[in-house]
Amino acid sequence: MDFVGTPSVDSKQLHLDGPQQRLTTFKRTYLQLQQLWQRGGPKQSDPAFGSTVTPYLQNINRILRAEVHTPAPHLCIQNVATAQLYILLSSIGTTVCNEQSTKETFRFFSLLVDSEDEDFISDASFADRLIVTLKAISRNGSLDVEVETAELLFAVAAKLRQHSEVLPAWFRPSLDAAPKSLPDTSIALERSQEFPLVFMLLDYIHHNGKIGDFARTGLLYILESVGRSNNLEKWIIESQMATMMASGLGALYSQLSK
C-alpha cells in the first residue's frame, strides 16, 4: 500500500524512459523524501516513520537499478555524486529503526559501491558516510544486518584490491611520526579512526558462515595492498591488526573444535 504523496514508479517504464525522463522522476522522488524527512522531527527514530519513508527509498533504488541496465549517460548516478545525495540516505539509515528501511539503505549504498559510472569509492566524503552508516546500522545486532554489513565491507575491500590508488579515501594515517606515550586503548582507538574499514572487518573475523567469510577474505584483500603502499605496511606493523586477527581466528578455531 502506497502512502499519501508517495510517487508511483513503474520499473518496466523506467527501462523505456530516456535519461532525462529518469532524472526528472529521480529528482522528484528524492525531493519528496527530503521534505518528508525534514518534517519528521522527533518521529524520525520511530519504526512507524521508517515504514513511511521506505516506499521512497524503494523507488530511489528502483530508478538507480533500472538506470545501470540502460546505455549511458546515467544522469541519476551522476546527480547522486555531484550533489552528494547519499548524505540524506546516510542520515535516514543511522536514525530510522525499521528493518525494511535498513535493507533499502544497504541496497542504495551497494549500488553506489558497485557503480562503474561515478568513482564513489575514491571519494573520502562517501567513504566517511558509508562507514558512519554501517557502524550505526550494525548496532541493530540482527543476523541479517551483520551479513549485509560484512558483505558491503567486503565489497569495498575488493575494490581497494583492484584499485589501490583509491586507498587514501579509506586509509588516512596520522602525519605525526613521533612515538606516542599513550595507553594501548588510546592507540587502538586512534588506529581504528585511521582505517575504520579494517577494524570493522576485524569485528566479524571470528564468525562462522558468510559473515566470517566476508570479513576474513576482505582482510586478505587489504593485506594484498601492503606491497603497494609503504604507509599501509608501516601502519599494519605498528597497529594491533595482527594481534586482533590472531585473536579472532583463535576464537573461530575454538568454536570449530567443539
Backbone as JSON, one array per atom type, in Angstrom:
{
  "sequence": "MDFVGTPSVDSKQLHLDGPQQRLTTFKRTYLQLQQLWQRGGPKQSDPAFGSTVTPYLQNINRILRAEVHTPAPHLCIQNVATAQLYILLSSIGTTVCNEQSTKETFRFFSLLVDSEDEDFISDASFADRLIVTLKAISRNGSLDVEVETAELLFAVAAKLRQHSEVLPAWFRPSLDAAPKSLPDTSIALERSQEFPLVFMLLDYIHHNGKIGDFARTGLLYILESVGRSNNLEKWIIESQMATMMASGLGALYSQLSK",
  "N": [[0.84, -1.19, 0.0], [0.66, 2.17, -0.95], [1.83, 5.18, 0.53], [0.28, 8.34, 1.23], [1.1, 10.73, -1.15], [3.32, 9.39, -1.98], [5.39, 8.81, -4.71], [4.5, 7.12, -7.72], [6.29, 4.59, -9.15], [7.07, 2.93, -11.98], [8.72, 0.07, -12.68], [9.14, -1.23, -15.16], [8.57, 0.81, -16.97], [10.62, 2.56, -16.41], [12.83, 1.43, -17.66], [12.22, 1.99, -20.25], [12.11, 4.7, -20.38], [13.88, 7.72, -21.3], [17.19, 9.04, -20.51], [16.88, 11.68, -19.45], [14.2, 11.75, -18.68], [14.17, 9.78, -16.69], [15.85, 11.02, -14.85], [14.32, 13.23, -14.11], [12.17, 11.95, -12.8], [13.63, 10.77, -10.75], [14.7, 13.0, -9.35], [12.35, 14.19, -8.45], [11.35, 12.22, -6.75], [13.41, 12.07, -4.85], [13.3, 14.68, -3.79], [10.77, 14.66, -2.56], [11.22, 12.72, -0.61], [13.18, 14.04, 0.87], [11.75, 16.27, 1.85], [9.82, 14.97, 3.38], [11.47, 13.82, 5.32], [12.54, 16.07, 6.57], [10.27, 17.09, 7.74], [9.8, 15.21, 9.6], [11.01, 15.36, 12.2], [10.99, 14.74, 15.68], [9.87, 12.25, 15.24], [11.49, 10.79, 13.6], [13.11, 8.65, 14.47], [11.28, 6.73, 15.03], [9.94, 3.51, 14.47], [7.58, 3.35, 12.96], [7.67, 5.63, 11.43], [9.74, 4.94, 9.83], [8.49, 3.08, 8.21], [7.05, 4.77, 6.68], [8.93, 6.23, 5.17], [10.13, 4.23, 3.72], [8.87, 3.42, 1.16], [9.74, 5.51, -0.51], [12.51, 5.22, -0.47], [12.66, 2.74, -1.68], [11.74, 3.36, -4.24], [13.72, 5.13, -5.13], [15.89, 3.35, -5.25], [14.89, 1.58, -7.18], [14.9, 3.19, -9.44], [17.65, 3.74, -9.75], [18.66, 1.14, -10.09], [17.39, 0.43, -12.47], [18.54, 2.27, -14.16], [21.29, 1.58, -14.33], [21.2, -0.56, -15.99], [20.74, 0.39, -18.47], [21.8, 2.12, -21.49], [24.52, 4.54, -21.29], [24.08, 8.16, -21.09], [24.24, 8.02, -17.48], [22.42, 9.72, -15.7], [21.17, 9.95, -13.21], [22.79, 8.6, -11.35], [25.02, 10.24, -11.63], [23.94, 12.59, -10.59], [23.56, 11.87, -7.91], [26.23, 11.7, -7.13], [27.4, 14.29, -7.67], [25.77, 16.04, -6.18], [25.98, 14.92, -3.73], [23.98, 13.22, -2.64], [23.84, 10.99, -1.12], [24.21, 11.66, 1.5], [21.79, 12.34, 2.77], [20.52, 9.83, 2.65], [22.24, 8.42, 4.26], [21.78, 9.68, 6.73], [19.15, 8.91, 7.18], [19.5, 6.12, 7.34], [21.06, 5.9, 9.66], [19.41, 6.77, 11.63], [16.67, 5.93, 11.53], [14.78, 3.3, 12.88], [13.99, 0.66, 11.53], [13.36, -2.32, 9.91], [12.9, -2.76, 7.12], [13.49, -0.28, 5.92], [16.15, -0.16, 6.59], [17.21, -2.27, 5.07], [16.8, -1.18, 2.52], [18.54, 0.96, 2.64], [21.01, -0.35, 2.73], [20.91, -1.48, 0.14], [20.97, 0.79, -1.45], [23.55, 1.94, -0.89], [25.12, -0.2, -1.71], [24.63, -0.23, -4.45], [25.93, 2.11, -5.17], [28.6, 1.61, -4.44], [29.17, -0.45, -6.24], [28.93, 0.88, -8.6], [30.01, 1.78, -11.85], [30.08, 4.12, -13.11], [30.38, 6.58, -11.67], [33.03, 7.52, -9.55], [32.65, 6.64, -6.73], [33.99, 5.2, -4.83], [36.47, 6.34, -4.53], [36.05, 8.65, -3.25], [36.46, 10.52, -0.44], [34.54, 11.69, 1.22], [32.25, 10.16, 0.67], [33.23, 7.7, 1.58], [33.52, 8.18, 4.34], [30.83, 8.62, 5.04], [29.65, 6.16, 4.43], [30.95, 4.42, 6.24], [30.16, 5.52, 8.72], [27.42, 5.1, 8.51], [27.24, 2.26, 8.36], [28.34, 1.54, 10.82], [26.43, 2.55, 12.6], [24.09, 1.17, 11.79], [24.87, -1.47, 12.22], [24.74, -1.78, 14.93], [22.26, -2.67, 15.45], [22.28, -5.41, 15.55], [21.04, -7.74, 14.53], [21.09, -10.87, 12.73], [20.77, -10.78, 9.92], [21.41, -8.11, 9.4], [24.09, -8.07, 10.17], [25.21, -9.82, 8.27], [24.75, -8.39, 5.86], [26.19, -6.08, 6.42], [28.84, -7.05, 6.68], [29.14, -8.06, 4.1], [29.01, -5.74, 2.51], [31.23, -4.32, 3.46], [33.18, -6.11, 2.62], [32.84, -5.83, -0.16], [33.84, -3.25, -0.54], [36.52, -3.66, 0.24], [37.29, -5.41, -1.78], [37.21, -3.7, -3.96], [39.29, -1.97, -3.26], [41.39, -3.69, -3.48], [41.46, -4.08, -6.24], [41.82, -1.51, -7.16], [44.17, 0.12, -6.07], [44.9, 2.75, -5.96], [42.86, 4.24, -4.88], [43.01, 3.98, -2.2], [43.73, 6.1, -0.32], [41.3, 7.38, 0.25], [40.09, 5.82, 2.13], [41.98, 5.04, 3.95], [43.67, 6.86, 6.19], [46.34, 7.69, 7.6], [47.89, 9.01, 10.61], [49.84, 11.98, 10.44], [51.77, 12.49, 12.2], [54.83, 11.54, 13.06], [56.21, 11.04, 15.35], [56.93, 9.01, 18.24], [54.36, 7.89, 20.48], [53.31, 8.27, 23.82], [50.97, 6.67, 24.89], [48.12, 5.06, 26.39], [47.35, 1.59, 25.62], [44.68, 1.28, 24.83], [44.0, 3.83, 23.91], [45.73, 4.13, 21.76], [44.78, 2.09, 20.12], [42.23, 3.09, 19.57], [42.88, 5.38, 18.13], [44.14, 4.23, 15.9], [41.99, 2.82, 14.82], [40.45, 4.87, 13.88], [41.96, 5.78, 11.84], [41.91, 3.83, 9.87], [39.13, 2.74, 9.56], [37.66, 0.79, 8.17], [39.15, -1.6, 8.26], [39.08, -2.25, 11.0], [36.38, -2.64, 11.38], [35.96, -4.91, 9.83], [37.55, -6.66, 11.29], [35.96, -7.01, 13.52], [34.23, -8.97, 12.77], [35.64, -11.23, 12.18], [35.77, -13.6, 13.63], [33.44, -14.96, 13.22], [31.31, -17.67, 12.14], [30.24, -19.04, 8.94], [28.77, -16.96, 6.33], [29.26, -14.34, 7.26], [31.77, -14.37, 8.62], [33.32, -15.35, 6.51], [33.19, -13.28, 4.59], [34.45, -11.25, 6.08], [37.05, -12.27, 6.68], [38.09, -12.76, 4.1], [37.95, -10.18, 3.06], [39.84, -8.84, 4.68], [42.15, -10.19, 3.88], [42.3, -9.29, 1.25], [42.9, -6.61, 1.71], [45.4, -6.87, 2.91], [46.81, -7.71, 0.71], [47.32, -5.36, -0.54], [49.44, -4.23, 0.71], [52.06, -4.3, -0.34], [51.93, -2.29, -2.16], [51.81, 0.08, -0.87], [53.7, 1.91, 1.22], [53.05, 3.3, 3.52], [50.8, 1.91, 4.44], [51.89, -0.59, 4.97], [53.65, 0.05, 7.09], [51.76, 0.95, 8.92], [50.24, -1.36, 9.46], [52.14, -2.94, 10.72], [52.63, -1.42, 13.03], [50.16, -1.13, 14.17], [47.48, -2.82, 15.99], [46.53, -4.79, 14.4], [47.47, -7.37, 13.52], [47.56, -8.78, 15.93], [44.87, -8.69, 16.7], [43.71, -10.07, 14.57], [44.82, -12.6, 14.97], [43.71, -13.21, 17.44], [40.97, -13.22, 16.81], [40.85, -15.3, 14.91], [41.71, -17.38, 16.51], [39.55, -17.57, 18.26], [37.61, -18.39, 16.46], [38.58, -20.94, 15.59], [38.48, -22.22, 18.0], [35.74, -22.45, 18.38], [35.14, -24.16, 16.28], [36.35, -26.51, 17.03], [34.78, -27.57, 18.97]],
  "CA": [[0.0, 0.0, 0.0], [1.42, 3.4, -1.02], [1.44, 6.24, 1.44], [-0.15, 9.56, 0.56], [2.21, 11.53, -1.65], [4.39, 8.54, -2.47], [5.34, 8.75, -6.17], [4.37, 5.79, -8.29], [7.41, 4.34, -10.06], [6.89, 1.68, -12.72], [10.05, -0.42, -13.03], [9.19, -1.51, -16.59], [8.6, 2.09, -17.68], [11.93, 3.17, -16.19], [13.76, 0.91, -18.68], [11.84, 2.58, -21.52], [12.34, 6.15, -20.31], [15.19, 8.23, -21.66], [17.97, 9.51, -19.36], [16.34, 12.9, -18.85], [12.94, 11.39, -18.03], [14.5, 9.1, -15.43], [16.41, 12.01, -13.92], [13.18, 14.02, -13.59], [11.48, 11.09, -11.83], [14.54, 10.6, -9.61], [14.77, 14.25, -8.57], [11.06, 14.38, -7.79], [11.28, 11.25, -5.65], [14.37, 12.49, -3.82], [12.79, 15.9, -3.14], [9.68, 14.27, -1.68], [11.83, 12.06, 0.53], [13.86, 15.07, 1.66], [10.72, 17.05, 2.54], [9.24, 14.09, 4.39], [12.47, 13.67, 6.37], [12.64, 17.35, 7.29], [9.05, 17.27, 8.54], [9.69, 14.12, 10.56], [11.37, 15.82, 13.54], [11.19, 13.68, 16.71], [9.34, 10.96, 14.78], [12.43, 10.16, 12.68], [13.62, 7.38, 15.0], [10.14, 5.85, 15.28], [9.81, 2.49, 13.42], [6.43, 3.65, 12.1], [8.13, 6.63, 10.47], [10.54, 4.18, 8.88], [7.57, 2.49, 7.24], [6.61, 5.86, 5.81], [9.99, 6.62, 4.22], [10.58, 3.07, 2.94], [8.49, 3.43, -0.26], [10.58, 6.46, -1.25], [13.82, 4.58, -0.62], [12.49, 1.67, -2.67], [11.63, 3.98, -5.56], [15.06, 5.62, -5.49], [16.68, 2.18, -5.65], [14.36, 1.06, -8.45], [15.36, 4.08, -10.52], [19.09, 3.54, -9.93], [18.87, -0.2, -10.65], [16.97, 0.46, -13.87], [19.47, 3.1, -14.93], [22.57, 0.91, -14.59], [20.98, -1.56, -17.03], [20.46, 1.09, -19.72], [23.0, 2.78, -22.01], [24.89, 5.85, -20.75], [24.57, 8.62, -19.78], [23.49, 7.66, -16.28], [22.31, 11.04, -15.08], [20.75, 9.84, -11.8], [24.01, 8.29, -10.61], [25.82, 11.47, -11.64], [23.3, 13.52, -9.67], [23.89, 11.41, -6.55], [27.63, 12.02, -6.86], [27.69, 15.73, -7.67], [25.02, 16.7, -5.11], [26.2, 14.14, -2.5], [22.66, 12.86, -2.14], [23.98, 9.89, -0.17], [24.22, 12.2, 2.86], [20.43, 12.17, 3.3], [20.27, 8.39, 2.84], [23.02, 8.04, 5.45], [21.06, 10.19, 7.91], [17.99, 8.04, 7.38], [19.99, 4.81, 7.77], [21.61, 5.95, 11.02], [18.4, 7.26, 12.57], [15.42, 5.18, 11.49], [14.83, 1.92, 13.4], [12.99, -0.08, 10.77], [14.08, -3.35, 9.17], [12.78, -2.61, 5.68], [14.24, 0.9, 5.51], [17.57, -0.53, 6.73], [17.55, -3.06, 3.88], [16.87, -0.28, 1.37], [19.76, 1.74, 2.8], [22.08, -1.24, 2.26], [20.82, -1.62, -1.31], [21.4, 2.07, -2.03], [25.0, 2.08, -0.83], [25.7, -1.26, -2.53], [24.55, 0.23, -5.83], [26.96, 3.14, -5.38], [29.92, 0.95, -4.38], [29.33, -1.25, -7.46], [28.77, 1.74, -9.78], [31.18, 1.99, -12.71], [29.94, 5.45, -13.74], [30.97, 7.6, -10.81], [34.03, 6.88, -8.71], [32.3, 6.86, -5.32], [34.94, 4.5, -3.97], [37.65, 7.19, -4.32], [35.56, 9.88, -2.62], [36.62, 10.43, 1.02], [33.27, 12.04, 1.84], [31.42, 8.96, 0.56], [33.81, 6.68, 2.47], [33.15, 8.53, 5.72], [29.39, 8.42, 5.23], [29.36, 4.73, 4.42], [31.43, 3.84, 7.5], [29.27, 6.0, 9.79], [26.13, 4.43, 8.33], [27.36, 0.85, 8.71], [28.55, 1.43, 12.27], [25.14, 2.79, 13.27], [23.16, 0.1, 11.46], [25.33, -2.75, 12.78], [24.37, -1.84, 16.35], [20.98, -3.37, 15.5], [22.66, -6.71, 16.08], [20.38, -8.9, 13.93], [21.96, -11.66, 11.86], [20.66, -10.25, 8.56], [22.16, -6.85, 9.34], [25.52, -8.4, 10.23], [25.59, -10.39, 6.97], [24.79, -7.33, 4.85], [27.29, -5.18, 6.77], [30.09, -7.72, 6.31], [29.2, -8.16, 2.64], [29.31, -4.42, 1.95], [32.63, -4.06, 3.8], [33.95, -6.96, 1.71], [32.78, -5.23, -1.49], [34.79, -2.13, -0.54], [37.87, -4.24, 0.27], [37.56, -5.95, -3.12], [37.5, -2.54, -4.82], [40.62, -1.48, -2.9], [42.34, -4.65, -4.05], [41.52, -3.86, -7.68], [42.21, -0.13, -7.46], [44.91, 0.56, -4.88], [45.05, 4.2, -5.98], [41.78, 4.88, -4.11], [43.24, 3.7, -0.79], [43.72, 7.29, 0.55], [39.94, 7.76, 0.66], [39.68, 4.94, 3.23], [43.1, 4.9, 4.87], [44.26, 8.18, 6.41], [47.18, 7.6, 8.8], [48.34, 10.24, 11.24], [51.08, 12.51, 9.88], [52.7, 12.65, 13.32], [55.73, 10.38, 13.06], [56.87, 10.89, 16.65], [56.33, 7.98, 19.1], [53.37, 8.43, 21.42], [53.2, 7.56, 25.1], [49.54, 6.6, 25.15], [47.65, 3.72, 26.77], [47.04, 0.75, 24.47], [43.31, 1.53, 24.37], [44.0, 5.09, 23.17], [46.4, 3.87, 20.49], [43.85, 1.29, 19.32], [41.17, 3.98, 19.11], [43.43, 6.23, 17.08], [44.34, 3.39, 14.73], [40.69, 2.48, 14.24], [39.96, 6.06, 13.18], [42.79, 5.96, 10.65], [41.47, 2.86, 8.85], [37.97, 2.09, 10.21], [37.23, -0.38, 7.41], [39.86, -2.77, 8.78], [38.62, -2.59, 12.35], [35.03, -3.19, 11.27], [36.12, -6.29, 9.36], [38.09, -7.44, 12.41], [34.86, -7.31, 14.44], [33.47, -10.12, 12.27], [36.55, -12.27, 11.73], [35.58, -14.84, 14.39], [32.12, -15.53, 12.92], [31.14, -18.74, 11.18], [29.34, -18.74, 7.83], [29.01, -15.86, 5.38], [29.8, -13.15, 7.92], [33.2, -14.57, 8.8], [33.97, -15.49, 5.19], [33.34, -11.94, 4.03], [35.42, -10.49, 6.88], [38.41, -12.81, 6.52], [38.54, -12.52, 2.73], [38.15, -8.74, 2.93], [41.12, -8.51, 5.31], [43.21, -10.71, 3.0], [42.39, -8.37, 0.12], [43.61, -5.41, 2.16], [46.8, -7.26, 3.1], [47.43, -7.78, -0.62], [47.67, -4.0, -0.95], [50.57, -3.76, 1.51], [53.22, -4.09, -1.19], [51.76, -1.09, -3.0], [51.71, 1.27, 0.0], [54.63, 1.87, 2.35], [52.34, 3.79, 4.71], [49.93, 0.84, 4.93], [52.77, -1.61, 5.55], [54.1, 0.57, 8.39], [50.59, 1.03, 9.8], [49.87, -2.71, 9.87], [53.15, -3.39, 11.67], [52.53, -0.67, 14.27], [48.81, -1.24, 14.75], [47.19, -4.1, 16.64], [45.78, -5.61, 13.44], [47.91, -8.77, 13.54], [47.14, -9.36, 17.21], [43.42, -8.86, 16.67], [43.41, -11.16, 13.63], [45.17, -13.86, 15.64], [42.72, -13.44, 18.49], [39.71, -13.58, 16.17], [40.97, -16.64, 14.31], [41.77, -18.31, 17.62], [38.17, -17.75, 18.74], [36.91, -19.18, 15.44], [39.04, -22.32, 15.65], [37.99, -22.76, 19.26], [34.35, -22.83, 18.15], [35.09, -25.3, 15.35], [36.84, -27.72, 17.69], [33.81, -28.07, 19.94]],
  "C": [[0.88, 1.24, 0.0], [0.92, 4.39, -0.01], [1.06, 7.47, 0.63], [1.06, 10.35, 0.12], [3.36, 10.69, -2.17], [4.31, 8.46, -3.99], [5.23, 7.31, -6.64], [5.47, 5.6, -9.33], [7.22, 2.96, -10.67], [8.25, 1.22, -13.21], [10.18, -0.68, -14.53], [9.31, -0.21, -17.39], [9.97, 2.74, -17.55], [12.94, 2.7, -17.23], [13.46, 1.53, -20.06], [12.1, 4.08, -21.55], [13.74, 6.51, -20.78], [15.89, 8.75, -20.41], [17.36, 10.72, -18.67], [15.02, 12.64, -18.12], [13.19, 10.71, -16.69], [15.03, 10.09, -14.4], [15.3, 12.86, -13.31], [12.43, 13.23, -12.53], [12.32, 10.94, -10.57], [14.56, 11.84, -8.73], [13.47, 14.5, -7.82], [10.94, 13.46, -6.58], [12.19, 11.66, -4.51], [13.85, 13.71, -3.07], [11.66, 15.56, -2.18], [10.21, 13.57, -0.44], [12.49, 13.08, 1.45], [12.85, 15.89, 2.47], [10.08, 16.24, 3.66], [10.18, 13.96, 5.58], [12.55, 14.94, 7.21], [11.42, 17.59, 8.17], [8.96, 16.25, 9.66], [9.98, 14.51, 11.99], [11.61, 14.67, 14.5], [10.71, 12.3, 16.26], [10.36, 10.16, 13.97], [12.95, 8.81, 13.17], [12.51, 6.36, 15.29], [10.04, 4.81, 14.14], [8.67, 2.76, 12.46], [6.82, 4.69, 11.04], [8.99, 5.96, 9.41], [9.67, 3.53, 7.81], [7.08, 3.53, 6.25], [7.66, 6.22, 4.77], [10.41, 5.47, 3.31], [10.14, 3.09, 1.48], [9.32, 4.39, -1.1], [11.98, 5.88, -1.48], [13.75, 3.49, -1.69], [12.44, 2.25, -4.08], [12.97, 4.53, -6.03], [15.93, 4.46, -5.97], [16.2, 1.57, -6.95], [14.89, 1.88, -9.63], [16.85, 3.83, -10.81], [19.39, 2.18, -10.55], [18.5, -0.23, -12.13], [18.0, 1.21, -14.71], [20.75, 2.35, -15.28], [22.43, -0.17, -15.66], [20.59, -0.93, -18.36], [21.74, 1.77, -20.2], [23.26, 4.13, -21.33], [24.27, 6.95, -21.64], [23.65, 8.19, -18.63], [23.4, 8.9, -15.39], [21.92, 10.97, -13.6], [21.95, 9.54, -10.91], [24.9, 9.52, -10.52], [25.26, 12.49, -10.65], [23.58, 13.16, -8.22], [25.3, 11.84, -6.18], [27.86, 13.52, -6.72], [26.99, 16.47, -6.53], [25.17, 16.0, -3.76], [24.88, 13.75, -1.83], [22.71, 11.7, -1.14], [24.0, 10.37, 1.28], [22.85, 12.03, 3.51], [20.14, 10.7, 3.58], [21.05, 7.86, 4.04], [22.31, 8.48, 6.72], [19.85, 9.31, 8.22], [18.44, 6.67, 7.93], [20.47, 4.79, 9.21], [20.57, 6.33, 12.07], [17.17, 6.36, 12.68], [15.62, 3.74, 11.97], [13.72, 1.11, 12.74], [13.7, -1.05, 9.85], [14.06, -3.12, 7.67], [13.56, -1.39, 5.18], [15.75, 0.65, 5.61], [18.02, -1.32, 5.51], [17.69, -2.17, 2.64], [18.11, 0.6, 1.44], [20.96, 0.92, 2.34], [22.08, -1.32, 0.74], [21.31, -0.35, -2.01], [22.92, 2.17, -2.05], [25.7, 0.98, -1.63], [25.7, -0.87, -4.01], [25.66, 1.24, -6.13], [28.36, 2.53, -5.36], [30.19, 0.19, -5.69], [29.3, -0.4, -8.73], [30.09, 1.9, -10.54], [31.17, 3.39, -13.32], [30.65, 6.54, -12.95], [31.89, 6.92, -9.8], [33.77, 7.16, -7.24], [33.4, 6.31, -4.41], [36.2, 5.33, -3.7], [37.31, 8.49, -3.61], [35.61, 9.73, -1.09], [35.33, 10.75, 1.75], [32.31, 10.84, 1.81], [31.91, 7.88, 1.51], [33.41, 6.93, 3.92], [31.68, 8.24, 5.99], [29.02, 6.94, 5.28], [29.77, 4.08, 5.74], [30.52, 4.25, 8.66], [27.93, 5.27, 9.73], [26.19, 2.97, 8.78], [27.57, 0.65, 10.2], [27.23, 1.58, 13.01], [24.18, 1.64, 13.04], [23.55, -1.21, 12.15], [25.0, -2.89, 14.26], [23.02, -2.52, 16.55], [21.18, -4.79, 16.0], [21.98, -7.92, 15.46], [21.33, -9.6, 12.96], [21.94, -11.12, 10.44], [21.49, -8.98, 8.4], [23.66, -7.13, 9.34], [26.01, -8.98, 8.91], [25.74, -9.28, 5.94], [25.91, -6.33, 5.14], [28.61, -5.79, 6.33], [30.24, -7.81, 4.79], [29.57, -6.82, 1.99], [30.75, -4.0, 2.26], [33.55, -4.86, 2.88], [33.99, -6.35, 0.3], [33.74, -4.05, -1.61], [36.22, -2.66, -0.58], [38.25, -4.8, -1.1], [37.89, -4.83, -4.1], [38.9, -2.0, -4.54], [41.7, -2.41, -3.46], [42.54, -4.4, -5.54], [42.09, -2.49, -8.03], [42.91, 0.47, -6.24], [45.08, 2.07, -4.83], [43.97, 4.93, -5.19], [41.94, 4.66, -2.61], [43.19, 4.94, 0.1], [42.33, 7.76, 0.98], [39.5, 7.0, 1.91], [40.74, 4.83, 4.32], [43.81, 6.24, 5.0], [45.08, 8.16, 7.71], [47.58, 8.96, 9.33], [49.67, 10.67, 10.62], [52.14, 12.69, 10.94], [53.57, 11.4, 13.43], [56.38, 10.12, 14.41], [56.18, 9.8, 17.47], [55.4, 8.62, 20.13], [53.31, 7.58, 22.67], [51.73, 7.57, 25.5], [49.19, 5.19, 25.61], [47.28, 2.93, 25.52], [45.65, 1.02, 23.92], [43.24, 2.81, 23.54], [44.65, 4.91, 21.81], [45.47, 3.09, 19.56], [42.74, 2.15, 18.76], [41.66, 4.85, 17.97], [43.62, 5.44, 15.79], [43.02, 3.07, 14.03], [40.11, 3.66, 13.47], [40.75, 6.3, 11.89], [42.36, 5.02, 9.52], [40.29, 2.08, 9.42], [37.48, 0.85, 9.49], [37.86, -1.66, 7.96], [39.3, -3.21, 10.12], [37.18, -3.1, 12.33], [35.07, -4.63, 10.77], [36.63, -7.19, 10.48], [37.0, -7.83, 13.4], [34.12, -8.59, 14.05], [34.34, -11.34, 11.96], [36.31, -13.62, 12.42], [34.26, -15.54, 14.07], [32.22, -16.73, 11.98], [30.32, -18.25, 10.0], [29.76, -17.55, 7.0], [29.7, -14.67, 6.04], [31.31, -13.26, 8.06], [33.94, -14.69, 7.48], [34.21, -14.13, 4.55], [34.45, -11.17, 4.76], [36.84, -10.97, 6.63], [38.95, -12.56, 5.11], [38.8, -11.04, 2.5], [39.49, -8.3, 3.52], [42.29, -9.02, 4.47], [43.41, -9.8, 1.79], [43.17, -7.11, 0.51], [45.09, -5.7, 2.37], [47.54, -7.36, 1.77], [47.9, -6.42, -1.1], [48.92, -3.48, -0.26], [51.78, -3.45, 0.63], [53.14, -2.84, -2.05], [51.66, 0.19, -2.18], [52.64, 1.12, 1.19], [53.95, 2.31, 3.64], [51.46, 2.69, 5.3], [50.76, -0.25, 5.58], [53.23, -1.2, 6.95], [52.94, 0.57, 9.39], [50.21, -0.35, 10.33], [50.85, -3.24, 10.91], [52.95, -2.73, 13.03], [51.17, -0.79, 14.94], [48.65, -2.6, 15.42], [46.45, -5.06, 15.71], [46.17, -7.08, 13.51], [47.45, -9.47, 14.81], [45.65, -9.65, 17.22], [43.01, -9.96, 15.7], [43.69, -12.52, 14.28], [44.15, -14.22, 16.7], [41.39, -13.9, 17.9], [39.73, -14.96, 15.57], [41.06, -17.71, 15.39], [40.38, -18.61, 18.17], [37.37, -18.6, 17.76], [37.29, -20.65, 15.54], [38.58, -23.01, 16.95], [36.54, -23.23, 19.12], [34.27, -24.1, 17.28], [35.5, -26.61, 16.01], [35.86, -28.31, 18.68], [32.85, -29.06, 19.29]]
}
